[in-house]
């Protein structure tokens, strides 16, 4: 009889613990930008810099830091695209504008390949969801790069909020 009681108790524990975990989802849904939305952000960043007389490279990355759209204006050097991608990757990795990462730039993180702690990139987020980031390179200052990146992000964030 004690063995049956022990077996019954163990069975109850297994079933009960399984029920506690059943409330958690077995898969998650990740929101991503469509290619058209990412392109709209990149084009707005380029247009904004053009109004300042500057030709730049722009990269929009998804939430995992993978490039989704890369554009280079006609006279922007090839290097601008590579630098904009590094800035965008850094912004999405820290979910912060790269201009706000001065402390990280002075830490050992500054030596991690693929990170660039230079102003010019901002996260793309709406409704509490991080969608990715946009990075700009080619302006005389990182602050101007970041102004153009902010314009690109703003061009789509209000639409994302309405979704």
Wavefront OBJ file of the C-alpha trace (Angstrom):
o trace
v 0.000 0.000 0.000
v 2.748 2.560 0.786
v 4.195 2.018 -2.723
v 0.816 2.839 -4.296
v 0.586 6.016 -2.208
v 4.095 7.052 -3.189
v 3.388 6.331 -6.850
v 0.152 8.330 -6.691
v 1.917 11.264 -5.028
v 4.695 11.270 -7.653
v 2.142 11.160 -10.475
v 0.299 14.115 -8.983
v 3.518 16.131 -8.715
v 4.438 15.416 -12.330
v 0.992 16.409 -13.603
v 0.859 19.514 -11.402
v 4.325 20.708 -12.412
v 3.430 20.155 -16.065
v 0.329 22.302 -15.620
v 2.380 25.149 -14.164
v 4.586 25.179 -17.235
v 1.668 24.816 -19.641
v 0.665 28.436 -18.931
v 3.915 29.650 -20.496
v 3.921 29.909 -24.292
v 5.928 27.302 -26.128
v 6.807 29.772 -28.867
v 6.985 33.536 -29.123
v 6.001 35.918 -31.868
v 8.590 38.464 -32.943
v 7.510 41.641 -34.707
v 9.684 42.627 -37.644
v 9.765 45.537 -40.052
v 8.638 44.830 -43.568
v 11.205 45.551 -46.257
v 9.072 48.481 -47.448
v 8.955 49.999 -43.957
v 12.713 49.638 -43.464
v 13.268 51.177 -46.908
v 11.008 54.125 -46.035
v 13.105 54.847 -42.930
v 16.379 54.649 -44.868
v 15.094 56.897 -47.638
v 13.880 59.499 -45.132
v 17.310 59.539 -43.469
v 19.003 60.093 -46.838
v 16.514 62.832 -47.782
v 17.061 64.579 -44.455
v 20.832 64.602 -44.913
v 20.447 65.759 -48.520
v 18.554 68.849 -47.317
v 21.701 69.653 -45.320
v 23.837 69.159 -48.438
v 25.317 65.889 -47.183
v 25.560 62.528 -48.941
v 25.476 59.560 -46.553
v 25.220 55.818 -46.211
v 22.316 54.363 -44.218
v 21.691 50.916 -42.761
v 18.520 49.622 -41.133
v 19.020 46.467 -39.075
v 16.416 44.143 -37.623
v 16.142 43.477 -33.891
v 18.912 40.874 -34.072
v 21.270 43.331 -35.786
v 21.113 41.818 -39.261
v 21.059 44.376 -42.112
v 17.655 44.723 -43.690
v 18.236 47.752 -45.937
v 21.502 49.415 -46.919
v 21.530 52.567 -49.057
v 24.390 54.783 -50.156
v 23.781 58.154 -51.764
v 25.489 58.744 -55.097
v 28.558 60.607 -53.846
v 28.863 59.024 -50.414
v 32.043 56.973 -50.002
v 31.701 53.185 -49.781
v 32.949 53.319 -46.201
v 29.755 55.093 -45.101
v 27.677 51.954 -45.566
v 30.023 49.813 -43.475
v 30.193 52.414 -40.711
v 26.412 52.945 -40.708
v 25.932 49.178 -40.310
v 28.276 49.072 -37.297
v 26.477 52.012 -35.702
v 23.032 50.458 -36.284
v 24.188 47.109 -34.868
v 25.507 48.847 -31.763
v 22.288 50.850 -31.259
v 20.057 47.771 -31.467
v 22.399 45.717 -29.275
v 22.120 48.256 -26.459
v 18.621 49.540 -27.361
v 19.969 53.075 -27.136
v 21.159 55.864 -29.411
v 24.876 55.462 -29.964
v 25.422 59.023 -28.728
v 24.179 57.857 -25.308
v 26.790 55.105 -25.051
v 29.793 57.186 -24.028
v 30.406 55.097 -20.884
v 30.478 51.891 -22.932
v 32.895 53.512 -25.363
v 35.339 53.935 -22.469
v 34.934 50.343 -21.268
v 36.282 47.021 -22.470
v 33.242 46.815 -24.786
v 34.991 49.286 -27.071
v 37.292 46.437 -28.095
v 34.505 44.048 -29.121
v 34.604 43.550 -32.904
v 31.436 44.753 -34.612
v 30.559 47.479 -32.117
v 31.061 51.162 -32.883
v 30.304 53.678 -30.146
v 30.030 56.703 -32.383
v 26.990 58.993 -32.634
v 24.780 58.401 -35.625
v 22.363 55.557 -34.871
v 19.084 55.183 -32.988
v 16.820 52.261 -32.142
v 13.535 51.877 -33.996
v 10.872 51.164 -31.388
v 7.132 51.639 -31.043
v 4.514 50.500 -28.579
v 7.132 48.964 -26.315
v 8.519 46.791 -29.122
v 12.075 47.051 -30.417
v 12.015 46.554 -34.184
v 15.635 47.321 -35.023
v 17.843 50.363 -35.497
v 18.941 52.826 -38.145
v 22.513 54.028 -38.567
v 23.842 56.887 -40.676
v 27.408 57.736 -41.652
v 28.996 60.391 -43.835
v 28.096 63.715 -42.251
v 30.881 65.909 -40.865
v 29.723 65.034 -37.327
v 28.043 62.134 -35.601
v 25.432 64.537 -34.269
v 24.318 65.335 -37.817
v 24.342 61.623 -38.680
v 22.091 61.047 -35.691
v 19.692 63.843 -36.705
v 19.206 62.073 -40.039
v 18.821 58.676 -38.324
v 16.190 60.121 -35.971
v 14.264 61.502 -38.945
v 14.316 58.074 -40.575
v 13.080 56.351 -37.419
v 10.395 58.989 -36.840
v 9.105 58.490 -40.394
v 7.909 54.995 -39.497
v 7.473 54.883 -35.717
v 4.129 56.686 -35.701
v 2.761 54.185 -38.243
v 4.114 51.318 -36.133
v 2.414 52.784 -33.049
v -0.921 52.728 -34.870
v -0.647 49.046 -35.746
l 1 2 3 4 5 6 7 8 9 10 11 12 13 14 15 16 17 18 19 20 21 22 23 24 25 26 27 28 29 30 31 32 33 34 35 36 37 38 39 40 41 42 43 44 45 46 47 48 49 50 51 52 53 54 55 56 57 58 59 60 61 62 63 64 65 66 67 68 69 70 71 72 73 74 75 76 77 78 79 80 81 82 83 84 85 86 87 88 89 90 91 92 93 94 95 96 97 98 99 100 101 102 103 104 105 106 107 108 109 110 111 112 113 114 115 116 117 118 119 120 121 122 123 124 125 126 127 128 129 130 131 132 133 134 135 136 137 138 139 140 141 142 143 144 145 146 147 148 149 150 151 152 153 154 155 156 157 158 159 160 161 162 163
